[in-house]
Amino acid sequence: MAEKNMLEALTPQAAWAELQERSRGYYDGYQAAFSGEHGALARTAFPGSFWKRGGKVKLHVPVAADIAATGASLLFGREPRFSIYDASLGDTEEGSQGRLEEILRGAGLIQKLHEAAELGAALGDVFLKCRYDREGLDRPDIQVVAGSDALPEYRLGKLAYAHFFSVVKRERQTGRVWRLYERYEPGCIRAAAYCGDGSQLGQECPGMLAELGVEAEAETPVKELLAAHIVNMKPSRVWPDEDKGRSDLEGLRDLMDSLDEVYTSWLRDIRLAKSRLIVPAEFLRRNPSELFREGSYTYDFDEDVETLVALDIGGDGVEMKITPSQFAIRAQEHASTFESTLRTILSMAGYSPQSFGLDIEGNAQSGTARRLMERKSLATNAKKQSYWQGPLEAFLTAVLRLDRALYGNDQLHDDDSVRVELRDPAESDPNELAGTVQLLRQARAASLETAVRMLHPGWTEARVREEKEKIEKQG
């Protein structure tokens, strides 16, 4: 690991070296399983494993991609609620809320959260960074960066610097790669361009910054850090540092290779078990173009021909026999092994089989029944939410304040901050919730204000009080 000065940020070269070390020891294997690219699977496989051994036909089961996609769907399948909270007022105003929704909608935040959650589940962590252009955009923009393309630096448990490396240009013939390096820090973004290759950062190219329209050092109009580092879960068993998250795939590469081996063997059985006819050479028809050739011949046998054909049959003593051949397919053995291995993978990743369509038997489930069946998945999702909430709120608050500083939006206030409510994927449907609220009211176990909050958890305090007053007036 590169040596760090506790006060100064890592140099670009040191940050790149540390990121490369992490890639070799962590990211590359999970990226291979996530992408399913055969060359990457073979390159990152363990010695003696299925993908390291020889063999012409190998099939990959994309269970890693399915796990990452399912984790993202559980996390953001129900759209989060975003609201502005003014600490001085204890509430928010409708105008401020409208501007926040405009910013988030313009930046495509919901889609980017799905993308970020999927990358985070596969790689263990992900970054969000804010970009802005006073002339080209009328709002800040949000970008997603995979954990394998950025390095965080923490000071006393708080993100102090974020180093980003993005490929700008790649020459396939020479192997040269140009990268844009950016270091986000509170109140400033520093940038540089480098020309190297696939593994080396290379030499600095100052002229490229001007071509890209990027300043070498740009002061931001807000003091907050315009980047966020979000871990999937903790701790990482491979990198038990405070700044590295745990992938959903951690410790599962051997099992996923075994699943690929089972599936490949299953399909091989199917190929070998195709019905074939063993036919003596004398029964085969000589190719028409070779009928008058002397010496060796080539033959064909067309089992689809239903009319009588003349066969080039030998002399006396030839046994006129066609033998059918068909091997048994070990379908049940393969299916049982495949399902058992798949269940083990899903369980070790922290999910219930029902989240992946297993054991549901086509029955519609109520919210309570689903919660019981998917208890493990929901527990994993709740853990992930706890790691997402704080960094996401801090990042969106910085974006909101940047919008006010850049575009002078008088609808926003200095004390405005963003509150994020991540929703339960097994949230009760309105009928069940209404029944629960009615029972609580009848038992005098909840006030009218509490009932309104339960039915409308995304409402602000002002809207809750207004609704409560309307209901009281109606008697």
Buried (B, 14 or more C-beta within 10 A) or exposed (E): EBEEEEEEBBEBBBBBBBBBEBBEEBBBBBBBBBBBEEEBBBEBBEEEBBBBEEEEEBBBBBBBBBBBBBBBBBBBBBEBEBBBBBEEEEBBBEEBBEBBBBBBEBBEBBEBBBBBBBBBBBBBBBBBBBEBEEEEBEBBBBBBBBBBBBBBBEEEEEBBBBBBBEEBEEEEEEEBBBBBBBBBBBEBBBBBBBBBEEEBBBEBBEEBBEEEEBEEEEEBEBEBBBBBBBBBBBEBEBBEBEBBBBBBBBEBBEBBBBBBBBBBBBEBBEEEBEEEEEBBEBBBBBEEEEEEEEEEEEBEBEEEEEEEEEBEEEEEEEEEEEEEEEEEBBEEEBEEBBEEBBBBBBEBBBBBBBBBEEEBEEEEBEBEEBBBBBEBBBEBBBEBBEBBBEBBBBBBBBBBBBBBBBBEBEBBBEEBBBBBEBBBBBBBEEEEBBEBBEEBBEEEEBEBBBBBBBBEEEBBBBBBBEBBEEEEEEE
